[in-house]
Amino acid sequence: MSMTPKERVRAVLNHQVPDRVPIVLGVSNATGIKMKPYREIKEIEGIDAPDESIYDWPELGTAKVDEKTLQRLHVDVRGVLDLEPEAIRQKNKNRPPGSPYIDSWRTGQVKTEQGEWTIGPPPLRNADTIEALDNYPWPDPDDPTRYAHIEAEVQRLVEEDQYAIMGIPWLLFPFERAMAIQGMDQFLLNLAMKPDFSRALLEKLTDLCKRIMGHFLEKSGPYLDMIKIGDDLGTQESLLISPKMYRDILKPCHADLIAFIKERTDAKVFFHTDGDVFNLIEDFIEIGVDVLNPIQTSAGKMSDLEGLRDRFGGRIVFCGAIDTHRILPMGTPEEVGDEVKRVIQILGRDGGYMLSGVHTIMNDVPGENVLAMVDAVEKYGYYPLS
């Protein structure tokens, strides 16, 4: 029996078998599409839609995918995002061309070459005292211009009653935010050498995250199917911090944030974390993570899809796993289709899997390969799996 996209996603979130594997693509900063492949998809399909940017933030380089393209990609989810405060948006729109983009956290992007931007200098790099944290000009989480649009967008999707709805507050992740504010190398050093300061910074960021999340959920909570959070914790071969350090310092922040969310919505927690995080998955399940993304198959033990499925299947939903390191950028459309079939037959067995690329579809991925990926789901992703 055919399901609506919303029914399909909800079935998987409840560890039931849907009619086909759901697709989550182009709806968040973690499942997004960069502008170059987005333009190629539109050109191939003859879709006339403007080049708009996710979060109204062109420097990120990630597309706000139009509705017609989302339908062509068979995407089963629609995203609802917050925004930077209006004053920050206007300041950046009116700044001199090519000058740094500075967000409400005093971090941002700097231009490296035409059309290319990278992470800007960390504003708290030299800080290592509680006094420095007390004196820092933190963003105002109560600014209503962050959230003014959310209720209307949610109500539109509720009235359409077709797609699962994902709430996507921007980068509400204490570990990642701490690295942006201090620089990765400096914050990791502080974690080891100055744990009291690092703990205080993470707790401060967690508190701000909760306040922003609270406002977001006031506008959307009863209607969401998923709420996206996350922290990039892994590398290609291991973790950025030891499991012990995670459990001692960061896990309590994640647990606090997830408990806060679950008190305010029935939405499933969609947790994004790159790299080889195999050794933390049990911890994620323990603190209430419902969906794990992006299943970076090029990274260490995350390549063992059978092992992931056998050990954690039925207790957490997998989302992602289509390789953006080699298969999507360098494979032929036929190779992309074969990989989609392989992943679906392993992770999609008995439900429990939603298809996406491993993180954002980058500019080195041909548009035709994105289409090959989603069309392979239409070919191989219906239950019972062939």
PANU-342759 format. One record per residue (C-alpha): residue number from 0; residue in three letters; chain; x negated, y negated, z negated. Coordinates in steps of 0.02 Angstrom, whole numbers. Example, Ala and Ser with C-alpha at 12.3 -4.5 7.8 and 13.67 -1.06 7.14 Angstrom:
2
+-----+------+------+--------+--------+--------+
: pos : code : unit :     px :     py :     pz :
+-----+------+------+--------+--------+--------+
:   0 :  ALA :    A :   -615 :    225 :   -390 :
:   1 :  SER :    A :   -684 :     53 :   -357 :
+-----+------+------+--------+--------+--------+
! end
This chain:
386
+-----+------+------+--------+--------+--------+
: pos : code : unit :     px :     py :     pz :
+-----+------+------+--------+--------+--------+
:   0 :  MET :    A :      0 :      0 :      0 :
:   1 :  SER :    A :    -69 :   -170 :     50 :
:   2 :  MET :    A :   -108 :   -293 :    -90 :
:   3 :  THR :    A :   -120 :   -481 :    -93 :
:   4 :  PRO :    A :   -295 :   -548 :   -126 :
:   5 :  LYS :    A :   -243 :   -593 :   -304 :
:   6 :  GLU :    A :   -175 :   -418 :   -337 :
:   7 :  ARG :    A :   -332 :   -341 :   -262 :
:   8 :  VAL :    A :   -449 :   -440 :   -375 :
:   9 :  ARG :    A :   -344 :   -412 :   -530 :
:  10 :  ALA :    A :   -344 :   -226 :   -499 :
:  11 :  VAL :    A :   -534 :   -222 :   -496 :
:  12 :  LEU :    A :   -547 :   -335 :   -650 :
:  13 :  ASN :    A :   -440 :   -208 :   -741 :
:  14 :  HIS :    A :   -547 :    -62 :   -679 :
:  15 :  GLN :    A :   -412 :      1 :   -564 :
:  16 :  VAL :    A :   -429 :     52 :   -382 :
:  17 :  PRO :    A :   -372 :    -84 :   -260 :
:  18 :  ASP :    A :   -323 :    -62 :    -78 :
:  19 :  ARG :    A :   -495 :   -127 :    -26 :
:  20 :  VAL :    A :   -653 :   -198 :   -103 :
:  21 :  PRO :    A :   -625 :   -384 :   -140 :
:  22 :  ILE :    A :   -740 :   -516 :    -66 :
:  23 :  VAL :    A :   -808 :   -660 :   -170 :
:  24 :  LEU :    A :   -899 :   -780 :    -56 :
:  25 :  GLY :    A :   -916 :   -968 :    -34 :
:  26 :  VAL :    A :   -820 :  -1011 :   -191 :
:  27 :  SER :    A :   -955 :  -1058 :   -317 :
:  28 :  ASN :    A :  -1136 :  -1113 :   -332 :
:  29 :  ALA :    A :  -1182 :   -930 :   -366 :
:  30 :  THR :    A :  -1083 :   -854 :   -222 :
:  31 :  GLY :    A :  -1101 :   -999 :   -102 :
:  32 :  ILE :    A :  -1158 :  -1027 :     76 :
:  33 :  LYS :    A :  -1290 :  -1154 :    126 :
:  34 :  MET :    A :  -1245 :  -1281 :    257 :
:  35 :  LYS :    A :  -1342 :  -1206 :    403 :
:  36 :  PRO :    A :  -1258 :  -1033 :    405 :
:  37 :  TYR :    A :  -1091 :  -1116 :    366 :
:  38 :  ARG :    A :  -1107 :  -1222 :    522 :
:  39 :  GLU :    A :  -1156 :  -1070 :    624 :
:  40 :  ILE :    A :  -1003 :   -973 :    564 :
:  41 :  LYS :    A :   -889 :  -1117 :    612 :
:  42 :  GLU :    A :   -972 :  -1130 :    783 :
:  43 :  ILE :    A :   -958 :   -943 :    817 :
:  44 :  GLU :    A :   -775 :   -942 :    766 :
:  45 :  GLY :    A :   -727 :  -1108 :    846 :
:  46 :  ILE :    A :   -672 :  -1182 :    680 :
:  47 :  ASP :    A :   -659 :  -1371 :    675 :
:  48 :  ALA :    A :   -691 :  -1425 :    495 :
:  49 :  PRO :    A :   -801 :  -1559 :    416 :
:  50 :  ASP :    A :   -969 :  -1522 :    333 :
:  51 :  GLU :    A :   -923 :  -1556 :    152 :
:  52 :  SER :    A :  -1031 :  -1513 :      0 :
:  53 :  ILE :    A :   -986 :  -1414 :   -155 :
:  54 :  TYR :    A :   -967 :  -1525 :   -310 :
:  55 :  ASP :    A :   -975 :  -1675 :   -192 :
:  56 :  TRP :    A :  -1164 :  -1651 :   -207 :
:  57 :  PRO :    A :  -1252 :  -1648 :    -36 :
:  58 :  GLU :    A :  -1426 :  -1630 :   -111 :
:  59 :  LEU :    A :  -1385 :  -1454 :   -168 :
:  60 :  GLY :    A :  -1367 :  -1406 :     15 :
:  61 :  THR :    A :  -1221 :  -1290 :    -22 :
:  62 :  ALA :    A :  -1062 :  -1302 :     80 :
:  63 :  LYS :    A :   -886 :  -1330 :     19 :
:  64 :  VAL :    A :   -811 :  -1196 :    130 :
:  65 :  ASP :    A :   -649 :  -1248 :    215 :
:  66 :  GLU :    A :   -491 :  -1145 :    199 :
:  67 :  LYS :    A :   -490 :  -1082 :    378 :
:  68 :  THR :    A :   -668 :  -1015 :    361 :
:  69 :  LEU :    A :   -627 :   -936 :    192 :
:  70 :  GLN :    A :   -484 :   -844 :    277 :
:  71 :  ARG :    A :   -596 :   -788 :    420 :
:  72 :  LEU :    A :   -719 :   -721 :    292 :
:  73 :  HIS :    A :   -577 :   -624 :    208 :
:  74 :  VAL :    A :   -619 :   -706 :     41 :
:  75 :  ASP :    A :   -501 :   -651 :    -98 :
:  76 :  VAL :    A :   -545 :   -788 :   -224 :
:  77 :  ARG :    A :   -525 :   -976 :   -229 :
:  78 :  GLY :    A :   -630 :  -1085 :   -343 :
:  79 :  VAL :    A :   -584 :  -1232 :   -453 :
:  80 :  LEU :    A :   -732 :  -1342 :   -497 :
:  81 :  ASP :    A :   -766 :  -1486 :   -614 :
:  82 :  LEU :    A :   -868 :  -1636 :   -557 :
:  83 :  GLU :    A :  -1003 :  -1751 :   -620 :
:  84 :  PRO :    A :   -928 :  -1907 :   -701 :
:  85 :  GLU :    A :   -864 :  -2037 :   -579 :
:  86 :  ALA :    A :   -997 :  -2162 :   -629 :
:  87 :  ILE :    A :  -1135 :  -2037 :   -590 :
:  88 :  ARG :    A :  -1056 :  -1993 :   -422 :
:  89 :  GLN :    A :  -1040 :  -2175 :   -371 :
:  90 :  LYS :    A :  -1216 :  -2217 :   -429 :
:  91 :  ASN :    A :  -1289 :  -2078 :   -323 :
:  92 :  LYS :    A :  -1183 :  -2120 :   -171 :
:  93 :  ASN :    A :  -1245 :  -2300 :   -180 :
:  94 :  ARG :    A :  -1429 :  -2266 :   -217 :
:  95 :  PRO :    A :  -1564 :  -2305 :    -88 :
:  96 :  PRO :    A :  -1575 :  -2169 :     47 :
:  97 :  GLY :    A :  -1696 :  -2030 :      3 :
:  98 :  SER :    A :  -1717 :  -2084 :   -178 :
:  99 :  PRO :    A :  -1697 :  -1953 :   -317 :
: 100 :  TYR :    A :  -1525 :  -1886 :   -362 :
: 101 :  ILE :    A :  -1504 :  -1900 :   -552 :
: 102 :  ASP :    A :  -1361 :  -1808 :   -636 :
: 103 :  SER :    A :  -1276 :  -1838 :   -804 :
: 104 :  TRP :    A :  -1409 :  -1735 :   -893 :
: 105 :  ARG :    A :  -1549 :  -1847 :   -824 :
: 106 :  THR :    A :  -1610 :  -1705 :   -715 :
: 107 :  GLY :    A :  -1580 :  -1687 :   -528 :
: 108 :  GLN :    A :  -1663 :  -1671 :   -358 :
: 109 :  VAL :    A :  -1803 :  -1759 :   -265 :
: 110 :  LYS :    A :  -1825 :  -1763 :    -77 :
: 111 :  THR :    A :  -1969 :  -1660 :     -6 :
: 112 :  GLU :    A :  -1935 :  -1683 :    180 :
: 113 :  GLN :    A :  -1791 :  -1726 :    292 :
: 114 :  GLY :    A :  -1639 :  -1629 :    233 :
: 115 :  GLU :    A :  -1736 :  -1536 :     97 :
: 116 :  TRP :    A :  -1727 :  -1568 :    -89 :
: 117 :  THR :    A :  -1805 :  -1485 :   -241 :
: 118 :  ILE :    A :  -1788 :  -1494 :   -431 :
: 119 :  GLY :    A :  -1843 :  -1660 :   -503 :
: 120 :  PRO :    A :  -1961 :  -1694 :   -650 :
: 121 :  PRO :    A :  -1900 :  -1628 :   -818 :
: 122 :  PRO :    A :  -1857 :  -1777 :   -930 :
: 123 :  LEU :    A :  -1891 :  -1690 :  -1097 :
: 124 :  ARG :    A :  -2050 :  -1601 :  -1048 :
: 125 :  ASN :    A :  -2153 :  -1668 :  -1192 :
: 126 :  ALA :    A :  -2019 :  -1655 :  -1326 :
: 127 :  ASP :    A :  -2047 :  -1533 :  -1470 :
: 128 :  THR :    A :  -1956 :  -1611 :  -1618 :
: 129 :  ILE :    A :  -1777 :  -1621 :  -1680 :
: 130 :  GLU :    A :  -1794 :  -1810 :  -1680 :
: 131 :  ALA :    A :  -1827 :  -1807 :  -1492 :
: 132 :  LEU :    A :  -1666 :  -1709 :  -1468 :
: 133 :  ASP :    A :  -1569 :  -1830 :  -1578 :
: 134 :  ASN :    A :  -1632 :  -1978 :  -1476 :
: 135 :  TYR :    A :  -1600 :  -1904 :  -1303 :
: 136 :  PRO :    A :  -1457 :  -1984 :  -1203 :
: 137 :  TRP :    A :  -1349 :  -1828 :  -1184 :
: 138 :  PRO :    A :  -1203 :  -1831 :  -1061 :
: 139 :  ASP :    A :  -1029 :  -1872 :  -1120 :
: 140 :  PRO :    A :   -930 :  -1708 :  -1115 :
: 141 :  ASP :    A :   -768 :  -1802 :  -1148 :
: 142 :  ASP :    A :   -775 :  -1909 :   -991 :
: 143 :  PRO :    A :   -603 :  -1880 :   -913 :
: 144 :  THR :    A :   -665 :  -1909 :   -735 :
: 145 :  ARG :    A :   -750 :  -1739 :   -742 :
: 146 :  TYR :    A :   -582 :  -1652 :   -755 :
: 147 :  ALA :    A :   -449 :  -1768 :   -682 :
: 148 :  HIS :    A :   -426 :  -1667 :   -523 :
: 149 :  ILE :    A :   -422 :  -1492 :   -598 :
: 150 :  GLU :    A :   -240 :  -1476 :   -648 :
: 151 :  ALA :    A :   -173 :  -1521 :   -475 :
: 152 :  GLU :    A :   -293 :  -1399 :   -389 :
: 153 :  VAL :    A :   -245 :  -1258 :   -505 :
: 154 :  GLN :    A :    -59 :  -1291 :   -485 :
: 155 :  ARG :    A :    -77 :  -1288 :   -295 :
: 156 :  LEU :    A :   -159 :  -1116 :   -302 :
: 157 :  VAL :    A :    -31 :  -1053 :   -427 :
: 158 :  GLU :    A :    112 :  -1107 :   -314 :
: 159 :  GLU :    A :     31 :  -1025 :   -162 :
: 160 :  ASP :    A :     17 :   -865 :   -266 :
: 161 :  GLN :    A :   -103 :   -781 :   -145 :
: 162 :  TYR :    A :   -280 :   -788 :   -212 :
: 163 :  ALA :    A :   -369 :   -749 :   -374 :
: 164 :  ILE :    A :   -427 :   -909 :   -458 :
: 165 :  MET :    A :   -604 :   -932 :   -525 :
: 166 :  GLY :    A :   -647 :  -1076 :   -641 :
: 167 :  ILE :    A :   -821 :  -1144 :   -602 :
: 168 :  PRO :    A :   -887 :  -1275 :   -723 :
: 169 :  TRP :    A :  -1057 :  -1335 :   -661 :
: 170 :  LEU :    A :  -1210 :  -1252 :   -741 :
: 171 :  LEU :    A :  -1143 :  -1228 :   -917 :
: 172 :  PHE :    A :  -1291 :  -1118 :   -962 :
: 173 :  PRO :    A :  -1403 :  -1160 :  -1112 :
: 174 :  PHE :    A :  -1559 :  -1066 :  -1056 :
: 175 :  GLU :    A :  -1557 :  -1132 :   -878 :
: 176 :  ARG :    A :  -1516 :  -1307 :   -936 :
: 177 :  ALA :    A :  -1659 :  -1304 :  -1062 :
: 178 :  MET :    A :  -1780 :  -1255 :   -923 :
: 179 :  ALA :    A :  -1714 :  -1396 :   -812 :
: 180 :  ILE :    A :  -1736 :  -1524 :   -953 :
: 181 :  GLN :    A :  -1908 :  -1463 :  -1011 :
: 182 :  GLY :    A :  -1977 :  -1371 :   -860 :
: 183 :  MET :    A :  -1981 :  -1182 :   -853 :
: 184 :  ASP :    A :  -2162 :  -1163 :   -908 :
: 185 :  GLN :    A :  -2147 :  -1284 :  -1053 :
: 186 :  PHE :    A :  -1984 :  -1215 :  -1120 :
: 187 :  LEU :    A :  -2046 :  -1035 :  -1111 :
: 188 :  LEU :    A :  -2203 :  -1089 :  -1204 :
: 189 :  ASN :    A :  -2096 :  -1176 :  -1335 :
: 190 :  LEU :    A :  -1990 :  -1019 :  -1357 :
: 191 :  ALA :    A :  -2148 :   -926 :  -1407 :
: 192 :  MET :    A :  -2241 :  -1062 :  -1502 :
: 193 :  LYS :    A :  -2102 :  -1173 :  -1571 :
: 194 :  PRO :    A :  -1949 :  -1061 :  -1595 :
: 195 :  ASP :    A :  -1862 :  -1178 :  -1718 :
: 196 :  PHE :    A :  -1865 :  -1321 :  -1593 :
: 197 :  SER :    A :  -1812 :  -1206 :  -1451 :
: 198 :  ARG :    A :  -1669 :  -1137 :  -1554 :
: 199 :  ALA :    A :  -1610 :  -1313 :  -1595 :
: 200 :  LEU :    A :  -1615 :  -1361 :  -1411 :
: 201 :  LEU :    A :  -1516 :  -1207 :  -1359 :
: 202 :  GLU :    A :  -1388 :  -1237 :  -1496 :
: 203 :  LYS :    A :  -1368 :  -1419 :  -1444 :
: 204 :  LEU :    A :  -1341 :  -1365 :  -1263 :
: 205 :  THR :    A :  -1219 :  -1230 :  -1316 :
: 206 :  ASP :    A :  -1117 :  -1358 :  -1412 :
: 207 :  LEU :    A :  -1109 :  -1473 :  -1260 :
: 208 :  CYS :    A :  -1063 :  -1325 :  -1150 :
: 209 :  LYS :    A :   -920 :  -1280 :  -1267 :
: 210 :  ARG :    A :   -853 :  -1457 :  -1265 :
: 211 :  ILE :    A :   -856 :  -1466 :  -1076 :
: 212 :  MET :    A :   -783 :  -1291 :  -1063 :
: 213 :  GLY :    A :   -645 :  -1338 :  -1186 :
: 214 :  HIS :    A :   -587 :  -1482 :  -1077 :
: 215 :  PHE :    A :   -599 :  -1375 :   -921 :
: 216 :  LEU :    A :   -492 :  -1238 :   -998 :
: 217 :  GLU :    A :   -364 :  -1361 :  -1064 :
: 218 :  LYS :    A :   -327 :  -1401 :   -882 :
: 219 :  SER :    A :   -340 :  -1226 :   -809 :
: 220 :  GLY :    A :   -356 :  -1087 :   -938 :
: 221 :  PRO :    A :   -183 :  -1004 :   -927 :
: 222 :  TYR :    A :   -198 :   -986 :   -738 :
: 223 :  LEU :    A :   -376 :   -923 :   -712 :
: 224 :  ASP :    A :   -420 :   -744 :   -666 :
: 225 :  MET :    A :   -607 :   -772 :   -693 :
: 226 :  ILE :    A :   -718 :   -903 :   -773 :
: 227 :  LYS :    A :   -897 :   -915 :   -711 :
: 228 :  ILE :    A :  -1042 :   -940 :   -830 :
: 229 :  GLY :    A :  -1221 :   -875 :   -827 :
: 230 :  ASP :    A :  -1406 :   -895 :   -856 :
: 231 :  ASP :    A :  -1548 :   -838 :   -743 :
: 232 :  LEU :    A :  -1643 :   -717 :   -855 :
: 233 :  GLY :    A :  -1737 :   -603 :   -735 :
: 234 :  THR :    A :  -1879 :   -597 :   -611 :
: 235 :  GLN :    A :  -1914 :   -477 :   -469 :
: 236 :  GLU :    A :  -1990 :   -350 :   -588 :
: 237 :  SER :    A :  -1939 :   -391 :   -766 :
: 238 :  LEU :    A :  -1860 :   -519 :   -884 :
: 239 :  LEU :    A :  -1913 :   -699 :   -911 :
: 240 :  ILE :    A :  -1909 :   -667 :  -1098 :
: 241 :  SER :    A :  -1919 :   -505 :  -1197 :
: 242 :  PRO :    A :  -1760 :   -414 :  -1248 :
: 243 :  LYS :    A :  -1805 :   -451 :  -1430 :
: 244 :  MET :    A :  -1820 :   -638 :  -1396 :
: 245 :  TYR :    A :  -1656 :   -635 :  -1301 :
: 246 :  ARG :    A :  -1567 :   -548 :  -1444 :
: 247 :  ASP :    A :  -1644 :   -659 :  -1578 :
: 248 :  ILE :    A :  -1625 :   -831 :  -1497 :
: 249 :  LEU :    A :  -1517 :   -836 :  -1340 :
: 250 :  LYS :    A :  -1390 :   -695 :  -1361 :
: 251 :  PRO :    A :  -1305 :   -783 :  -1508 :
: 252 :  CYS :    A :  -1278 :   -936 :  -1397 :
: 253 :  HIS :    A :  -1204 :   -829 :  -1259 :
: 254 :  ALA :    A :  -1094 :   -735 :  -1383 :
: 255 :  ASP :    A :  -1033 :   -899 :  -1458 :
: 256 :  LEU :    A :   -991 :   -973 :  -1288 :
: 257 :  ILE :    A :   -901 :   -815 :  -1229 :
: 258 :  ALA :    A :   -801 :   -802 :  -1391 :
: 259 :  PHE :    A :   -752 :   -985 :  -1370 :
: 260 :  ILE :    A :   -691 :   -949 :  -1193 :
: 261 :  LYS :    A :   -594 :   -793 :  -1240 :
: 262 :  GLU :    A :   -502 :   -886 :  -1377 :
: 263 :  ARG :    A :   -434 :  -1005 :  -1245 :
: 264 :  THR :    A :   -399 :   -900 :  -1090 :
: 265 :  ASP :    A :   -365 :   -722 :  -1035 :
: 266 :  ALA :    A :   -480 :   -749 :   -886 :
: 267 :  LYS :    A :   -619 :   -622 :   -865 :
: 268 :  VAL :    A :   -795 :   -686 :   -896 :
: 269 :  PHE :    A :   -898 :   -685 :   -735 :
: 270 :  PHE :    A :  -1081 :   -693 :   -787 :
: 271 :  HIS :    A :  -1215 :   -738 :   -660 :
: 272 :  THR :    A :  -1396 :   -692 :   -693 :
: 273 :  ASP :    A :  -1532 :   -660 :   -563 :
: 274 :  GLY :    A :  -1672 :   -533 :   -564 :
: 275 :  ASP :    A :  -1700 :   -369 :   -654 :
: 276 :  VAL :    A :  -1585 :   -383 :   -806 :
: 277 :  PHE :    A :  -1552 :   -196 :   -822 :
: 278 :  ASN :    A :  -1617 :   -193 :  -1001 :
: 279 :  LEU :    A :  -1490 :   -325 :  -1056 :
: 280 :  ILE :    A :  -1332 :   -258 :   -975 :
: 281 :  GLU :    A :  -1281 :   -166 :  -1133 :
: 282 :  ASP :    A :  -1298 :   -330 :  -1227 :
: 283 :  PHE :    A :  -1191 :   -420 :  -1098 :
: 284 :  ILE :    A :  -1054 :   -290 :  -1119 :
: 285 :  GLU :    A :  -1064 :   -305 :  -1307 :
: 286 :  ILE :    A :  -1036 :   -493 :  -1308 :
: 287 :  GLY :    A :   -890 :   -487 :  -1187 :
: 288 :  VAL :    A :   -956 :   -505 :  -1010 :
: 289 :  ASP :    A :   -826 :   -431 :   -891 :
: 290 :  VAL :    A :   -909 :   -459 :   -720 :
: 291 :  LEU :    A :  -1096 :   -454 :   -685 :
: 292 :  ASN :    A :  -1166 :   -548 :   -536 :
: 293 :  PRO :    A :  -1267 :   -545 :   -422 :
: 294 :  ILE :    A :  -1342 :   -368 :   -441 :
: 295 :  GLN :    A :  -1509 :   -416 :   -363 :
: 296 :  THR :    A :  -1548 :   -254 :   -274 :
: 297 :  SER :    A :  -1726 :   -310 :   -229 :
: 298 :  ALA :    A :  -1771 :   -328 :   -414 :
: 299 :  GLY :    A :  -1836 :   -181 :   -515 :
: 300 :  LYS :    A :  -1706 :    -65 :   -592 :
: 301 :  MET :    A :  -1564 :   -164 :   -512 :
: 302 :  SER :    A :  -1604 :    -72 :   -351 :
: 303 :  ASP :    A :  -1543 :     91 :   -431 :
: 304 :  LEU :    A :  -1360 :     69 :   -390 :
: 305 :  GLU :    A :  -1318 :    249 :   -435 :
: 306 :  GLY :    A :  -1399 :    223 :   -605 :
: 307 :  LEU :    A :  -1304 :     61 :   -633 :
: 308 :  ARG :    A :  -1140 :    143 :   -586 :
: 309 :  ASP :    A :  -1169 :    299 :   -690 :
: 310 :  ARG :    A :  -1223 :    206 :   -846 :
: 311 :  PHE :    A :  -1111 :     52 :   -845 :
: 312 :  GLY :    A :   -968 :     89 :   -724 :
: 313 :  GLY :    A :   -797 :     73 :   -803 :
: 314 :  ARG :    A :   -863 :    -48 :   -934 :
: 315 :  ILE :    A :   -916 :   -193 :   -824 :
: 316 :  VAL :    A :   -869 :   -247 :   -648 :
: 317 :  PHE :    A :  -1012 :   -269 :   -524 :
: 318 :  CYS :    A :  -1009 :   -416 :   -401 :
: 319 :  GLY :    A :  -1141 :   -446 :   -267 :
: 320 :  ALA :    A :  -1275 :   -320 :   -216 :
: 321 :  ILE :    A :  -1287 :   -365 :    -31 :
: 322 :  ASP :    A :  -1471 :   -405 :    -13 :
: 323 :  THR :    A :  -1517 :   -584 :     33 :
: 324 :  HIS :    A :  -1704 :   -547 :     22 :
: 325 :  ARG :    A :  -1719 :   -440 :    178 :
: 326 :  ILE :    A :  -1557 :   -366 :    245 :
: 327 :  LEU :    A :  -1452 :   -523 :    271 :
: 328 :  PRO :    A :  -1590 :   -639 :    335 :
: 329 :  MET :    A :  -1689 :   -514 :    440 :
: 330 :  GLY :    A :  -1575 :   -366 :    476 :
: 331 :  THR :    A :  -1471 :   -341 :    632 :
: 332 :  PRO :    A :  -1282 :   -352 :    616 :
: 333 :  GLU :    A :  -1280 :   -161 :    627 :
: 334 :  GLU :    A :  -1404 :   -147 :    484 :
: 335 :  VAL :    A :  -1300 :   -268 :    381 :
: 336 :  GLY :    A :  -1147 :   -159 :    411 :
: 337 :  ASP :    A :  -1241 :     -2 :    360 :
: 338 :  GLU :    A :  -1298 :    -85 :    198 :
: 339 :  VAL :    A :  -1122 :   -142 :    158 :
: 340 :  LYS :    A :  -1060 :     35 :    183 :
: 341 :  ARG :    A :  -1197 :    106 :     72 :
: 342 :  VAL :    A :  -1165 :    -16 :    -70 :
: 343 :  ILE :    A :   -977 :      5 :    -63 :
: 344 :  GLN :    A :   -988 :    194 :    -68 :
: 345 :  ILE :    A :  -1095 :    184 :   -226 :
: 346 :  LEU :    A :  -1031 :     36 :   -327 :
: 347 :  GLY :    A :   -855 :     39 :   -255 :
: 348 :  ARG :    A :   -821 :    218 :   -305 :
: 349 :  ASP :    A :   -659 :    219 :   -408 :
: 350 :  GLY :    A :   -649 :     29 :   -402 :
: 351 :  GLY :    A :   -755 :    -85 :   -511 :
: 352 :  TYR :    A :   -845 :   -181 :   -372 :
: 353 :  MET :    A :   -822 :   -348 :   -284 :
: 354 :  LEU :    A :   -932 :   -385 :   -134 :
: 355 :  SER :    A :  -1043 :   -538 :   -119 :
: 356 :  GLY :    A :  -1218 :   -581 :    -67 :
: 357 :  VAL :    A :  -1357 :   -582 :   -195 :
: 358 :  HIS :    A :  -1336 :   -764 :   -246 :
: 359 :  THR :    A :  -1306 :   -901 :   -118 :
: 360 :  ILE :    A :  -1316 :   -862 :     68 :
: 361 :  MET :    A :  -1473 :   -961 :    109 :
: 362 :  ASN :    A :  -1521 :  -1055 :    268 :
: 363 :  ASP :    A :  -1624 :   -908 :    333 :
: 364 :  VAL :    A :  -1468 :   -799 :    352 :
: 365 :  PRO :    A :  -1391 :   -802 :    527 :
: 366 :  GLY :    A :  -1206 :   -842 :    532 :
: 367 :  GLU :    A :  -1175 :   -683 :    632 :
: 368 :  ASN :    A :  -1243 :   -579 :    488 :
: 369 :  VAL :    A :  -1123 :   -660 :    365 :
: 370 :  LEU :    A :   -981 :   -613 :    483 :
: 371 :  ALA :    A :  -1053 :   -437 :    501 :
: 372 :  MET :    A :  -1052 :   -420 :    312 :
: 373 :  VAL :    A :   -871 :   -466 :    285 :
: 374 :  ASP :    A :   -811 :   -371 :    439 :
: 375 :  ALA :    A :   -898 :   -215 :    372 :
: 376 :  VAL :    A :   -787 :   -229 :    217 :
: 377 :  GLU :    A :   -635 :   -223 :    330 :
: 378 :  LYS :    A :   -709 :    -68 :    411 :
: 379 :  TYR :    A :   -780 :     27 :    261 :
: 380 :  GLY :    A :   -700 :    -52 :    108 :
: 381 :  TYR :    A :   -524 :     19 :    108 :
: 382 :  TYR :    A :   -477 :    156 :    -15 :
: 383 :  PRO :    A :   -494 :    301 :     -9 :
: 384 :  LEU :    A :   -671 :    260 :     46 :
: 385 :  SER :    A :   -729 :    351 :    203 :
+-----+------+------+--------+--------+--------+
! end
